[in-house]
Amino acid sequence: MSDLVERLRARGWRMTSQRRVVAEVLDGEHVHLTADEVHALAARRLPEISRATVYNTLGELVSLGEVVEVTTGGRAKRYDPNAHHPHHHLVCSACGTIRDVRPTGSPLADLPAEGRFGFTVSEVEVTYRGLCPSCA
């Protein structure tokens, strides 16, 4: 489960009503919403929220490292609040559904030293692709 709202409060992030509603919409496990989806859900709670405010807030959350932008195969960017919990993504090739997958080992261990070409690897992203149960 994402702890986005708590993390933002702990950072002393100025929690306006618009920012709070965006953070609340994003908070949760397996949340990978597009900016338009965030806006639609936020507008249900706070009808006066503008699309620009949502986009600006998402950009700020990404800059802070509290939300991760996820792009998959030419589809719209999605926003993942689980920025501080190690995980990979499982993506449906048909409908684009994204689910979080918790690693049980280190994907870096599967990359032999000679396969690193001298790189000092600081981050690994793994994306599994297939069909979700609804599309299979």
URJOKA-V651477 format. One line per field, one symbol per residue. phi: phi as a letter, one per 30 degrees, with the letter a starting at -180 (. if undefined). A space follows every 50 residues. Layout:
phi = ???
//
This chain:
phi = .dbedddddddiddcddddddddddddkcicbcddddddddddddbeddc ddddddddddddddicbcdccbhideebccdddcbeacbcbddcciebbd bddcbcddddcdeddchidcdcabcbbcclcdedcd
//
